[in-house]
Amino acid sequence: MRAHGGVRGCAADVASEYGDHPETAAPRMRWARALVEELYGARRAVHRSRDEWALVA
């Protein structure tokens, strides 16, 4: 995060890459979602909401 100038800089870099290479957007987002699910899956299972797509931080 520091290398990209924090959260906003990182988000801007990601958005720029998606604009330059839109064919990679879906696979990258699937990877990111799977990683978040792996890291926070147990916590999410305990705090389930009606919205199955919501992530609990």
N, CA, C and O atoms as a GROMACS GRO file, in nm:
protein
  228
    1MET      N    1   0.082  -0.118   0.000
    1MET     CA    2   0.000   0.000   0.000
    1MET      C    3   0.088   0.126   0.000
    1MET      O    4   0.058   0.223  -0.070
    2ARG      N    5   0.193   0.123   0.077
    2ARG     CA    6   0.279   0.241   0.084
    2ARG      C    7   0.342   0.272  -0.051
    2ARG      O    8   0.357   0.388  -0.088
    3ALA      N    9   0.379   0.169  -0.126
    3ALA     CA   10   0.443   0.189  -0.256
    3ALA      C   11   0.350   0.259  -0.355
    3ALA      O   12   0.397   0.320  -0.451
    4HIS      N   13   0.219   0.251  -0.331
    4HIS     CA   14   0.121   0.312  -0.421
    4HIS      C   15   0.064   0.443  -0.367
    4HIS      O   16  -0.026   0.501  -0.428
    5GLY      N   17   0.115   0.488  -0.256
    5GLY     CA   18   0.066   0.613  -0.200
    5GLY      C   19  -0.060   0.596  -0.117
    5GLY      O   20  -0.143   0.688  -0.110
    6GLY      N   21  -0.077   0.482  -0.054
    6GLY     CA   22  -0.193   0.457   0.030
    6GLY      C   23  -0.308   0.393  -0.046
    6GLY      O   24  -0.294   0.350  -0.160
    7VAL      N   25  -0.422   0.389   0.019
    7VAL     CA   26  -0.540   0.324  -0.037
    7VAL      C   27  -0.585   0.390  -0.166
    7VAL      O   28  -0.612   0.322  -0.265
    8ARG      N   29  -0.593   0.522  -0.167
    8ARG     CA   30  -0.639   0.593  -0.288
    8ARG      C   31  -0.545   0.573  -0.405
    8ARG      O   32  -0.589   0.552  -0.518
    9GLY      N   33  -0.416   0.578  -0.379
    9GLY     CA   34  -0.318   0.557  -0.486
    9GLY      C   35  -0.324   0.416  -0.540
    9GLY      O   36  -0.312   0.394  -0.661
   10CYS      N   37  -0.342   0.319  -0.451
   10CYS     CA   38  -0.354   0.180  -0.492
   10CYS      C   39  -0.479   0.161  -0.578
   10CYS      O   40  -0.473   0.096  -0.682
   11ALA      N   41  -0.590   0.216  -0.534
   11ALA     CA   42  -0.714   0.206  -0.611
   11ALA      C   43  -0.700   0.271  -0.747
   11ALA      O   44  -0.752   0.220  -0.847
   12ALA      N   45  -0.631   0.383  -0.753
   12ALA     CA   46  -0.610   0.452  -0.881
   12ALA      C   47  -0.523   0.368  -0.974
   12ALA      O   48  -0.550   0.360  -1.094
   13ASP      N   49  -0.419   0.305  -0.919
   13ASP     CA   50  -0.333   0.219  -1.000
   13ASP      C   51  -0.410   0.098  -1.053
   13ASP      O   52  -0.393   0.059  -1.169
   14VAL      N   53  -0.493   0.039  -0.970
   14VAL     CA   54  -0.574  -0.076  -1.012
   14VAL      C   55  -0.671  -0.033  -1.123
   14VAL      O   56  -0.684  -0.103  -1.224
   15ALA      N   57  -0.737   0.078  -1.104
   15ALA     CA   58  -0.831   0.128  -1.206
   15ALA      C   59  -0.759   0.156  -1.337
   15ALA      O   60  -0.811   0.127  -1.445
   16SER      N   61  -0.640   0.211  -1.328
   16SER     CA   62  -0.562   0.239  -1.449
   16SER      C   63  -0.526   0.111  -1.522
   16SER      O   64  -0.535   0.103  -1.644
   17GLU      N   65  -0.484   0.010  -1.447
   17GLU     CA   66  -0.449  -0.119  -1.509
   17GLU      C   67  -0.571  -0.183  -1.574
   17GLU      O   68  -0.559  -0.241  -1.682
   18TYR      N   69  -0.687  -0.174  -1.510
   18TYR     CA   70  -0.808  -0.230  -1.571
   18TYR      C   71  -0.841  -0.158  -1.700
   18TYR      O   72  -0.887  -0.220  -1.796
   19GLY      N   73  -0.818  -0.028  -1.703
   19GLY     CA   74  -0.843   0.048  -1.825
   19GLY      C   75  -0.747   0.009  -1.936
   19GLY      O   76  -0.785   0.004  -2.053
   20ASP      N   77  -0.622  -0.019  -1.899
   20ASP     CA   78  -0.521  -0.059  -1.997
   20ASP      C   79  -0.536  -0.204  -2.041
   20ASP      O   80  -0.502  -0.239  -2.154
   21HIS      N   81  -0.586  -0.288  -1.951
   21HIS     CA   82  -0.598  -0.431  -1.978
   21HIS      C   83  -0.732  -0.484  -1.926
   21HIS      O   84  -0.735  -0.560  -1.830
   22PRO      N   85  -0.843  -0.446  -1.988
   22PRO     CA   86  -0.974  -0.484  -1.935
   22PRO      C   87  -0.997  -0.635  -1.932
   22PRO      O   88  -1.079  -0.684  -1.854
   23GLU      N   89  -0.927  -0.710  -2.015
   23GLU     CA   90  -0.945  -0.856  -2.018
   23GLU      C   91  -0.896  -0.922  -1.888
   23GLU      O   92  -0.931  -1.036  -1.860
   24THR      N   93  -0.816  -0.851  -1.811
   24THR     CA   94  -0.767  -0.909  -1.686
   24THR      C   95  -0.854  -0.873  -1.565
   24THR      O   96  -0.832  -0.927  -1.457
   25ALA      N   97  -0.949  -0.785  -1.582
   25ALA     CA   98  -1.030  -0.738  -1.469
   25ALA      C   99  -1.106  -0.851  -1.400
   25ALA      O  100  -1.096  -0.867  -1.278
   26ALA      N  101  -1.180  -0.930  -1.474
   26ALA     CA  102  -1.262  -1.036  -1.413
   26ALA      C  103  -1.176  -1.141  -1.342
   26ALA      O  104  -1.205  -1.175  -1.228
   27PRO      N  105  -1.071  -1.194  -1.406
   27PRO     CA  106  -0.988  -1.292  -1.334
   27PRO      C  107  -0.923  -1.235  -1.209
   27PRO      O  108  -0.913  -1.305  -1.108
   28ARG      N  109  -0.879  -1.110  -1.213
   28ARG     CA  110  -0.818  -1.049  -1.095
   28ARG      C  111  -0.919  -1.033  -0.984
   28ARG      O  112  -0.888  -1.057  -0.868
   29MET      N  113  -1.039  -0.991  -1.018
   29MET     CA  114  -1.141  -0.973  -0.914
   29MET      C  115  -1.183  -1.107  -0.854
   29MET      O  116  -1.210  -1.115  -0.734
   30ARG      N  117  -1.188  -1.212  -0.936
   30ARG     CA  118  -1.218  -1.345  -0.882
   30ARG      C  119  -1.108  -1.388  -0.784
   30ARG      O  120  -1.137  -1.443  -0.678
   31TRP      N  121  -0.982  -1.361  -0.821
   31TRP     CA  122  -0.870  -1.396  -0.734
   31TRP      C  123  -0.881  -1.318  -0.603
   31TRP      O  124  -0.867  -1.375  -0.495
   32ALA      N  125  -0.906  -1.187  -0.613
   32ALA     CA  126  -0.915  -1.104  -0.494
   32ALA      C  127  -1.030  -1.148  -0.404
   32ALA      O  128  -1.014  -1.153  -0.282
   33ARG      N  129  -1.142  -1.178  -0.462
   33ARG     CA  130  -1.258  -1.222  -0.383
   33ARG      C  131  -1.230  -1.355  -0.314
   33ARG      O  132  -1.267  -1.374  -0.198
   34ALA      N  133  -1.164  -1.448  -0.385
   34ALA     CA  134  -1.129  -1.576  -0.325
   34ALA      C  135  -1.031  -1.558  -0.209
   34ALA      O  136  -1.042  -1.626  -0.107
   35LEU      N  137  -0.938  -1.466  -0.223
   35LEU     CA  138  -0.841  -1.439  -0.117
   35LEU      C  139  -0.910  -1.381   0.006
   35LEU      O  140  -0.883  -1.423   0.118
   36VAL      N  141  -0.999  -1.285  -0.015
   36VAL     CA  142  -1.073  -1.227   0.096
   36VAL      C  143  -1.159  -1.333   0.164
   36VAL      O  144  -1.166  -1.339   0.287
   37GLU      N  145  -1.223  -1.417   0.085
   37GLU     CA  146  -1.305  -1.525   0.141
   37GLU      C  147  -1.220  -1.621   0.224
   37GLU      O  148  -1.261  -1.665   0.331
   38GLU      N  149  -1.101  -1.652   0.174
   38GLU     CA  150  -1.011  -1.741   0.248
   38GLU      C  151  -0.966  -1.677   0.379
   38GLU      O  152  -0.963  -1.744   0.483
   39LEU      N  153  -0.932  -1.550   0.375
   39LEU     CA  154  -0.882  -1.483   0.495
   39LEU      C  155  -0.990  -1.452   0.597
   39LEU      O  156  -0.967  -1.461   0.717
   40TYR      N  157  -1.110  -1.416   0.549
   40TYR     CA  158  -1.217  -1.373   0.639
   40TYR      C  159  -1.337  -1.466   0.639
   40TYR      O  160  -1.440  -1.434   0.698
   41GLY      N  161  -1.325  -1.581   0.575
   41GLY     CA  162  -1.439  -1.673   0.562
   41GLY      C  163  -1.499  -1.714   0.694
   41GLY      O  164  -1.621  -1.714   0.709
   42ALA      N  165  -1.415  -1.750   0.790
   42ALA     CA  166  -1.467  -1.795   0.920
   42ALA      C  167  -1.543  -1.684   0.989
   42ALA      O  168  -1.650  -1.707   1.046
   43ARG      N  169  -1.490  -1.563   0.984
   43ARG     CA  170  -1.556  -1.449   1.046
   43ARG      C  171  -1.689  -1.420   0.975
   43ARG      O  172  -1.788  -1.390   1.042
   44ARG      N  173  -1.691  -1.429   0.843
   44ARG     CA  174  -1.813  -1.403   0.765
   44ARG      C  175  -1.921  -1.505   0.798
   44ARG      O  176  -2.039  -1.471   0.804
   45ALA      N  177  -1.881  -1.630   0.818
   45ALA     CA  178  -1.978  -1.735   0.848
   45ALA      C  179  -2.049  -1.706   0.980
   45ALA      O  180  -2.168  -1.735   0.994
   46VAL      N  181  -1.977  -1.650   1.075
   46VAL     CA  182  -2.036  -1.619   1.205
   46VAL      C  183  -2.129  -1.499   1.195
   46VAL      O  184  -2.230  -1.494   1.265
   47HIS      N  185  -2.096  -1.402   1.110
   47HIS     CA  186  -2.171  -1.278   1.100
   47HIS      C  187  -2.251  -1.270   0.970
   47HIS      O  188  -2.249  -1.166   0.904
   48ARG      N  189  -2.318  -1.373   0.932
   48ARG     CA  190  -2.393  -1.373   0.807
   48ARG      C  191  -2.505  -1.270   0.811
   48ARG      O  192  -2.572  -1.251   0.912
   49SER      N  193  -2.522  -1.205   0.699
   49SER     CA  194  -2.633  -1.111   0.685
   49SER      C  195  -2.724  -1.163   0.576
   49SER      O  196  -2.698  -1.268   0.518
   50ARG      N  197  -2.831  -1.091   0.548
   50ARG     CA  198  -2.920  -1.130   0.439
   50ARG      C  199  -2.852  -1.116   0.304
   50ARG      O  200  -2.889  -1.185   0.208
   51ASP      N  201  -2.754  -1.029   0.296
   51ASP     CA  202  -2.684  -1.006   0.172
   51ASP      C  203  -2.563  -1.098   0.164
   51ASP      O  204  -2.463  -1.074   0.232
   52GLU      N  205  -2.571  -1.202   0.082
   52GLU     CA  206  -2.463  -1.300   0.072
   52GLU      C  207  -2.335  -1.241   0.018
   52GLU      O  208  -2.229  -1.301   0.037
   53TRP      N  209  -2.339  -1.128  -0.049
   53TRP     CA  210  -2.219  -1.068  -0.107
   53TRP      C  211  -2.150  -0.972  -0.013
   53TRP      O  212  -2.042  -0.923  -0.044
   54ALA      N  213  -2.209  -0.944   0.102
   54ALA     CA  214  -2.149  -0.848   0.194
   54ALA      C  215  -2.026  -0.908   0.260
   54ALA      O  216  -2.026  -1.026   0.295
   55LEU      N  217  -1.923  -0.828   0.276
   55LEU     CA  218  -1.804  -0.870   0.348
   55LEU      C  219  -1.805  -0.805   0.484
   55LEU      O  220  -1.840  -0.688   0.497
   56VAL      N  221  -1.767  -0.881   0.585
   56VAL     CA  222  -1.762  -0.828   0.719
   56VAL      C  223  -1.617  -0.802   0.752
   56VAL      O  224  -1.533  -0.891   0.744
   57ALA      N  225  -1.588  -0.679   0.789
   57ALA     CA  226  -1.448  -0.642   0.823
   57ALA      C  227  -1.426  -0.651   0.971
   57ALA      O  228  -1.316  -0.624   1.019
   0.00000   0.00000   0.00000
